[in-house]
Amino acid sequence: MIKDFLRRFTRPIDPWLLLFTFLVFLLSCIVLYSASNQDMDKISDKFTFLGVALCVMWVLASMPLQVLMRLALPMYVIGVLLLIAVALVGSSSHGAKRWLNIGVTKIQPSELMKLALPLMLAWYFHHFEATLNWKHFIVAAILMVIPVGLIMKQPDLGTSLLIAAAGFYVLFFAGLSWKLIGLMVMAGGGLAYVVTHWNLCIHILREYQCQRVATMLDPMQDPLGAGYHIIQGTIAIGSGGLLGKGWLNGTQTHLDFIPERTTDFIFAVFGEEFGLAGNVVLVLLYLMLIIRGLTIANNAATLFGRLLAGALTLTFFTYAFVNMGMVSGILPVVGVPLPLVSYGGTSMVSLMAAFGILMSVGKDRKLMKA
């Protein structure tokens, strides 16, 4: 009786995804304990976040893929309507209007779009699979631009770019022409050159966003201001050397030089205390998660499953790459947490929800074979 219950309970769970996730989570608890100055409350919160995230993952993993397909359009429409509501009556904080007050609490609708947009685009291409042509890619691009534009308006450049990346991955896996991708890359490079050469950044982005780009190119122009985050992050990672300074022994960390060390810049703490060897272990665990996700995408039984699993997996890669890049000084600081490692519940729940959808795709293939 108990065995049957456990078998049914664990049936939708992908053991490899869960194993690699737990290993990253254990590393995150170790580094968070040090980064938070041995604050057990944050570790306790981390386990609470994990419990909620695991429940969300299991619910989505147990959900038939056909149900997710039916939810795609309503989720997208609700998400866009909530973003419009944010623009009209949203709550502002520090010059940004990103939250919607629903009485009991505040919600950030852009978090919903992290899943709603790839779901919608995957459903759209699946629906028109038999007659797919270039016109469908134009419609898909419009579906992507609407929420991305609303999020940029808040302004939230980091989240908008990451959601745009998730949408682009769906288009890529759906068969977007390499010639068109090449043209987009060249156009983007040309635009970046014109913007920087003619000093047009201020007319396209907000002043602080332009400052972030300029700081990435030369952080020493304002070492105690805008460049402080990047400089301290690179110092911490570099001072870790090959094997690191040892757990709880990071000087940059415990002398309070690293800003946001439990959230956006936790990778700097990890690099300082565990060195290059620790960074390699973390990157390998991330690679295992990405390889497993792409394997599920490759083996998916439907176009919807392939597009959705592939996009969610590469979105996870983008989050990790952007965070490590901004802490290392090769990308602008955009406020992206390190997946599964940074302190915070919203990010963990959204990532585990994505893993639950991946598991649903993998389970759907097994059912199709049966």
NORKA-V610111 format. One record per backbone hydrogen bond with DSSP energy under -1.0 kcal/mol. NH is the residue of the N-H (numbers start at 1). CO is the residue of the C=O. Records with the same first field share a line. If there is no record, write none. Layout:
NH->CO, CO
This chain:
5->1
6->2
7->3
8->4
9->5
10->6
11->7
13->10
18->14
19->15
20->16
21->17
22->18
23->19
24->20
25->21
26->22
27->23
28->24
29->25
30->26
31->27
32->28
33->29
34->30
35->31
36->32
37->34
38->33
43->39
44->40
45->41
46->42
47->43
48->44
49->45
50->46
51->47
52->48
53->49
54->50
55->51
56->52
57->53
58->54
59->55
60->56
61->57
62->58
68->64
69->65
70->66
71->67
75->71
76->72
77->73
78->74
79->75
80->76
81->77
82->78
83->79
84->80
85->81
86->82
87->83
88->84
89->85
90->86
91->99
93->96
96->93
97->154
99->91
100->107
102->105
104->102
107->100
111->108
113->109
115->112
116->112
117->113
119->115
120->116
121->117
122->118
123->119
124->120
125->121
126->122
127->123
128->124
129->126
136->133
138->134
139->135
140->136
141->137
142->138
143->139
144->140
145->141
146->142
148->144
149->145
150->146
151->147
152->148
153->149
154->151
160->156
161->157
162->158
163->159
164->160
165->161
166->162
167->163
168->164
169->165
170->166
171->167
172->168
173->169
174->170
175->172
176->171
181->177
182->178
183->179
184->180
185->181
186->182
187->183
188->184
189->185
190->186
191->187
192->188
193->189
194->190
195->191
196->192
197->193
198->194
200->195
203->200
204->201
205->201
210->206
211->207
212->208
213->209
214->210
215->211
216->212
217->213
218->214
221->218
222->219
225->222
227->222
228->225
231->227
232->228
233->229
234->230
235->231
236->232
237->233
238->234
239->235
241->238
244->240
245->272
246->273
249->246
254->250
255->251
256->253
257->252
258->252
265->260
266->263
270->266
271->267
272->268
273->269
274->270
275->271
276->241
277->242
278->274
279->275
280->276
281->277
282->278
283->279
284->280
285->281
286->282
287->283
288->284
289->285
290->286
291->287
292->288
293->289
294->290
295->291
296->292
297->293
298->294
299->295
300->297
306->302
307->303
308->304
309->305
310->306
311->307
312->308
313->309
314->310
315->311
316->312
317->313
318->314
319->315
320->316
321->317
322->318
323->319
324->320
325->321
326->322
327->323
328->324
330->325
331->325
341->338
342->338
343->262
349->345
350->346
351->347
352->348
353->349
354->350
355->351
356->352
357->353
358->354
359->355
360->356
361->357
362->358
363->359
364->360
365->361
366->362
367->363
368->364
369->365
370->366
